[in-house]
Amino acid sequence: LQNDVDITLSEAKLQGSGASVIFSPELRNAFEEREDLRKDLKRAFAADEIEPFFQPQINVRTGKLDGFEALARWRHPEKGVLTPFHFLNAATEFGLGEKLDEIIMDKAFSALASWRAKGLIVPRIGVNITTAELRDPFMIERIKWAAEGHDLDPSGVCIEILESVLVEEEGNEVIQNIAGLSRSGFQIDLDDFGTGHASIATLKQFNVDRIKIDRSFISNIDTNSDQQKIAGAMIDLSHSLGVSVLAEGIETEGEYAQAASMGCEFLQGYGIARPMSAVAATEWIKSYAAKEPVHAAIG
């Protein structure tokens, strides 16, 4: 067992420079829980329990599938399928963030290649890139190599970046990597738009292809006039810059219809489909393609 001093020093380091930490039984419990999670995560990586789940994105104009966003999931043998809320911060803290990104990207690209080999039409796959990844000088080559390894053209890959990253990061590496990804033919999506306060200059500087309006601005958009005004301003701003718009968090037919009528070209949310495994997504693609687009929007 770790002694009290080691635990206190570990917590102080975790909290950052200048933090004042006093040992307590609660501190030991938190430390031991973190250690248990670290060991469990390492075991999960070795046991291949990390995988992407896929949530569809719909083209409003055609009603057809535009692509999927790949979302990390941990298929825990005792706790079931866990979302990033339960492990993402821990993975980053334990130095497993890059490995997590690599696993999700490789499996997502593999799924897209498999669907296309079956004759299923999936225009693109979206993968999330962390801040640490964006600082990596070899990031572009690694993503290009991963795509080429599955015979995927960059045009079939969407790189999703949190809006907060563009606001907070001013380093040359981040700017150069995003610009390089765009030049290489990858689509750039700005995720959780509206929560990070990105400026017009930021959108233009980073060659963003599409914004994803955060679900907090889409919820009840069909009945809330304030939501309509805020989302409408975002949509107008984006379109004035030649940037397309995806509305996240669509849960009802009313939200679907309102977002579409306001000019959102793409929609995503539980009202269309929840994130699902690659096997389930394969069946969903077949089922959705068999419907008339006008009837396939919700459900």
PLY file of the C-alpha trace (Angstrom):
ply
format ascii 1.0
element vertex 299
property float x
property float y
property float z
element edge 298
property int vertex1
property int vertex2
end_header
0.00 0.00 0.00
1.10 3.54 -0.72
2.01 5.55 2.37
0.18 8.73 3.30
2.98 11.05 2.14
3.13 9.48 -1.33
-0.63 9.74 -1.69
-0.61 13.40 -0.64
2.23 14.24 -3.04
0.45 12.41 -5.86
-2.75 14.38 -5.27
-0.86 17.67 -5.10
0.81 16.89 -8.42
-2.55 16.00 -9.92
-4.11 19.30 -8.79
-1.25 21.35 -10.20
1.42 23.76 -9.08
0.79 25.56 -5.81
-1.97 23.21 -4.65
-2.18 22.68 -0.91
-3.28 19.14 -0.06
-3.85 17.66 3.39
-4.05 13.90 3.80
-7.36 12.36 4.81
-9.03 8.95 4.61
-11.13 10.32 1.74
-7.93 11.21 -0.10
-6.69 7.63 0.25
-10.02 6.28 -1.02
-9.90 8.56 -4.06
-6.28 7.54 -4.73
-7.08 3.85 -4.51
-10.12 4.23 -6.76
-7.94 5.99 -9.33
-5.34 3.24 -9.12
-8.00 0.56 -9.55
-9.34 2.39 -12.60
-5.84 2.74 -14.06
-5.20 -0.98 -13.73
-8.65 -1.80 -15.12
-8.11 0.49 -18.11
-4.74 -1.07 -18.90
-6.36 -4.50 -18.70
-9.18 -3.26 -20.97
-6.71 -2.12 -23.63
-4.89 -5.43 -23.50
-8.19 -7.35 -23.65
-9.45 -5.34 -26.64
-12.49 -4.03 -24.77
-12.30 -0.51 -26.28
-14.31 0.01 -29.46
-16.19 2.68 -31.40
-19.95 3.01 -31.39
-21.46 4.77 -34.39
-24.12 7.49 -34.50
-25.57 8.37 -37.90
-25.69 11.84 -39.44
-28.45 12.57 -41.95
-28.38 14.84 -44.99
-31.52 16.96 -44.67
-31.85 17.73 -48.38
-31.78 14.10 -49.51
-32.89 12.34 -46.32
-30.01 9.93 -46.86
-27.19 8.85 -44.57
-24.27 11.29 -44.75
-21.97 9.40 -42.41
-21.31 8.28 -38.85
-19.53 9.80 -35.89
-17.34 7.23 -34.14
-17.65 7.48 -30.35
-15.42 5.65 -27.88
-17.00 2.94 -25.74
-15.60 0.52 -23.17
-17.30 -2.87 -23.21
-16.63 -3.68 -19.56
-17.09 -7.36 -18.64
-18.90 -6.49 -15.38
-20.30 -2.97 -15.80
-21.52 -3.24 -19.39
-20.90 -0.63 -22.09
-19.35 2.53 -20.62
-19.32 5.96 -22.27
-16.31 8.34 -22.27
-17.81 10.06 -19.22
-16.62 7.08 -17.17
-13.07 6.77 -18.52
-11.89 9.48 -20.94
-10.36 11.83 -18.35
-8.72 8.89 -16.62
-7.28 7.57 -19.88
-5.77 10.99 -20.58
-4.42 11.30 -17.03
-2.79 7.86 -17.24
-1.12 8.59 -20.59
-3.48 6.36 -22.57
-5.21 9.09 -24.57
-3.14 8.67 -27.72
-3.59 4.90 -27.64
-7.34 5.36 -27.21
-7.50 7.65 -30.25
-5.51 5.17 -32.33
-7.78 2.26 -31.42
-10.99 4.16 -32.17
-9.62 5.52 -35.44
-8.36 2.16 -36.67
-11.59 0.34 -35.82
-13.73 3.14 -37.27
-11.78 3.10 -40.54
-12.03 -0.68 -40.60
-15.81 -0.48 -40.16
-16.17 2.04 -43.00
-14.05 -0.11 -45.31
-16.12 -3.17 -44.36
-19.43 -1.42 -45.07
-18.23 -0.26 -48.45
-16.95 -3.73 -49.28
-20.49 -4.98 -48.62
-21.86 -2.43 -51.07
-23.36 -0.24 -48.35
-23.27 3.50 -49.03
-21.57 5.38 -46.19
-20.04 8.63 -47.49
-17.78 9.31 -44.52
-16.75 8.52 -40.97
-16.07 11.14 -38.30
-13.39 10.71 -35.63
-12.63 12.97 -32.69
-9.12 14.35 -32.25
-7.86 15.46 -28.85
-5.81 18.54 -28.06
-2.76 16.41 -27.34
-3.08 14.78 -30.76
-3.34 18.18 -32.45
0.00 19.18 -30.92
1.74 16.08 -32.31
3.98 17.02 -35.28
3.48 13.55 -36.77
-0.32 13.54 -36.43
-1.15 14.22 -40.08
1.07 11.43 -41.36
-0.34 8.98 -38.82
-3.94 9.75 -39.81
-3.11 9.56 -43.52
-1.32 6.27 -42.95
-4.27 4.89 -40.98
-6.69 5.87 -43.76
-4.48 4.47 -46.50
-4.13 1.24 -44.52
-7.86 0.71 -45.07
-7.84 2.05 -48.66
-9.79 5.15 -47.62
-9.50 8.48 -49.36
-9.23 11.50 -47.02
-12.52 12.79 -48.44
-14.23 9.90 -46.62
-12.83 10.97 -43.25
-14.11 13.82 -41.09
-11.87 15.13 -38.33
-13.92 16.46 -35.42
-12.29 19.12 -33.24
-13.81 20.75 -30.16
-14.54 24.44 -30.58
-12.82 25.11 -27.26
-9.54 23.80 -28.72
-9.52 26.48 -31.40
-10.25 29.19 -28.84
-7.73 28.08 -26.22
-4.87 26.83 -28.38
-2.63 29.35 -30.06
0.39 27.14 -30.68
1.78 26.84 -34.19
1.56 23.06 -34.05
-2.22 23.10 -33.69
-2.73 25.69 -36.43
-0.35 23.91 -38.80
-1.84 20.48 -38.16
-5.44 21.58 -38.75
-4.41 23.44 -41.90
-2.43 20.40 -43.02
-5.38 18.08 -42.48
-7.57 20.39 -44.56
-4.97 20.58 -47.36
-4.73 16.78 -47.33
-8.43 16.53 -48.13
-9.90 15.65 -44.73
-13.14 17.38 -43.75
-12.86 19.55 -40.63
-15.85 19.66 -38.27
-16.01 22.07 -35.34
-17.76 20.16 -32.56
-19.91 21.56 -29.70
-20.22 24.89 -31.51
-21.56 27.69 -29.33
-19.88 26.51 -26.12
-16.35 27.78 -26.82
-17.10 31.24 -28.24
-15.10 30.89 -31.43
-14.92 34.08 -33.47
-15.49 34.63 -37.17
-11.74 35.00 -37.57
-11.24 31.61 -35.90
-13.59 29.85 -38.31
-11.81 31.37 -41.31
-8.32 30.76 -39.95
-8.84 27.04 -39.38
-10.60 26.26 -42.67
-13.60 24.71 -40.94
-15.93 22.85 -43.34
-18.84 22.34 -40.96
-19.94 23.41 -37.51
-21.89 21.12 -35.19
-24.26 23.23 -33.11
-24.17 21.93 -29.55
-27.28 20.10 -28.36
-27.85 22.70 -25.62
-28.95 25.13 -28.37
-31.07 22.55 -30.22
-33.13 21.16 -27.34
-36.75 22.39 -27.66
-35.82 24.53 -30.65
-39.28 23.91 -32.11
-41.02 25.55 -29.14
-38.44 27.95 -27.66
-38.10 31.26 -29.50
-34.84 32.15 -27.73
-33.29 28.87 -28.92
-34.42 29.69 -32.44
-32.80 33.13 -32.34
-29.48 31.83 -31.02
-29.30 28.87 -33.39
-30.46 31.07 -36.27
-27.58 33.48 -35.66
-25.08 30.59 -35.68
-26.54 29.20 -38.90
-26.50 32.58 -40.64
-22.91 33.25 -39.53
-21.72 29.88 -40.77
-23.48 30.12 -44.12
-22.07 33.63 -44.67
-18.61 32.04 -44.45
-19.48 29.10 -46.70
-19.52 26.69 -43.73
-22.25 24.03 -43.52
-24.17 23.25 -40.33
-25.06 20.08 -38.44
-27.49 20.20 -35.52
-26.61 17.84 -32.67
-28.99 16.37 -30.14
-32.07 16.00 -32.35
-34.55 13.98 -30.29
-38.03 14.73 -31.66
-39.79 15.18 -34.98
-40.43 18.80 -34.03
-36.74 19.50 -33.45
-35.87 17.72 -36.70
-38.37 19.78 -38.70
-37.43 23.10 -37.08
-33.67 22.64 -37.48
-34.16 21.60 -41.09
-36.41 24.58 -41.84
-33.82 26.95 -40.37
-31.16 25.77 -42.79
-29.24 23.02 -41.00
-27.97 20.78 -43.78
-27.20 17.82 -41.49
-28.79 16.37 -38.34
-27.65 13.95 -35.63
-29.22 12.74 -32.39
-31.14 10.10 -30.47
-34.28 10.90 -32.45
-32.51 9.50 -35.51
-30.52 6.76 -33.79
-28.49 6.19 -30.66
-24.79 5.26 -30.97
-24.49 1.58 -31.82
-21.91 -1.12 -32.35
-20.47 -1.79 -35.79
-22.63 -4.92 -36.13
-25.80 -3.04 -35.20
-24.83 -0.14 -37.46
-24.54 -2.54 -40.40
-28.14 -3.62 -39.94
-29.25 -0.03 -39.35
-27.70 1.09 -42.66
-29.58 -1.62 -44.53
-32.86 -0.82 -42.79
-32.55 2.94 -43.26
-31.63 2.63 -46.93
-34.76 0.54 -47.50
-37.03 3.35 -46.29
-38.30 6.29 -48.27
-36.15 9.29 -47.22
-39.18 11.33 -46.23
-40.23 8.62 -43.80
-36.73 7.73 -42.65
-35.99 10.99 -40.86
-37.08 9.95 -37.39
-37.06 6.41 -36.04
0 1
1 2
2 3
3 4
4 5
5 6
6 7
7 8
8 9
9 10
10 11
11 12
12 13
13 14
14 15
15 16
16 17
17 18
18 19
19 20
20 21
21 22
22 23
23 24
24 25
25 26
26 27
27 28
28 29
29 30
30 31
31 32
32 33
33 34
34 35
35 36
36 37
37 38
38 39
39 40
40 41
41 42
42 43
43 44
44 45
45 46
46 47
47 48
48 49
49 50
50 51
51 52
52 53
53 54
54 55
55 56
56 57
57 58
58 59
59 60
60 61
61 62
62 63
63 64
64 65
65 66
66 67
67 68
68 69
69 70
70 71
71 72
72 73
73 74
74 75
75 76
76 77
77 78
78 79
79 80
80 81
81 82
82 83
83 84
84 85
85 86
86 87
87 88
88 89
89 90
90 91
91 92
92 93
93 94
94 95
95 96
96 97
97 98
98 99
99 100
100 101
101 102
102 103
103 104
104 105
105 106
106 107
107 108
108 109
109 110
110 111
111 112
112 113
113 114
114 115
115 116
116 117
117 118
118 119
119 120
120 121
121 122
122 123
123 124
124 125
125 126
126 127
127 128
128 129
129 130
130 131
131 132
132 133
133 134
134 135
135 136
136 137
137 138
138 139
139 140
140 141
141 142
142 143
143 144
144 145
145 146
146 147
147 148
148 149
149 150
150 151
151 152
152 153
153 154
154 155
155 156
156 157
157 158
158 159
159 160
160 161
161 162
162 163
163 164
164 165
165 166
166 167
167 168
168 169
169 170
170 171
171 172
172 173
173 174
174 175
175 176
176 177
177 178
178 179
179 180
180 181
181 182
182 183
183 184
184 185
185 186
186 187
187 188
188 189
189 190
190 191
191 192
192 193
193 194
194 195
195 196
196 197
197 198
198 199
199 200
200 201
201 202
202 203
203 204
204 205
205 206
206 207
207 208
208 209
209 210
210 211
211 212
212 213
213 214
214 215
215 216
216 217
217 218
218 219
219 220
220 221
221 222
222 223
223 224
224 225
225 226
226 227
227 228
228 229
229 230
230 231
231 232
232 233
233 234
234 235
235 236
236 237
237 238
238 239
239 240
240 241
241 242
242 243
243 244
244 245
245 246
246 247
247 248
248 249
249 250
250 251
251 252
252 253
253 254
254 255
255 256
256 257
257 258
258 259
259 260
260 261
261 262
262 263
263 264
264 265
265 266
266 267
267 268
268 269
269 270
270 271
271 272
272 273
273 274
274 275
275 276
276 277
277 278
278 279
279 280
280 281
281 282
282 283
283 284
284 285
285 286
286 287
287 288
288 289
289 290
290 291
291 292
292 293
293 294
294 295
295 296
296 297
297 298
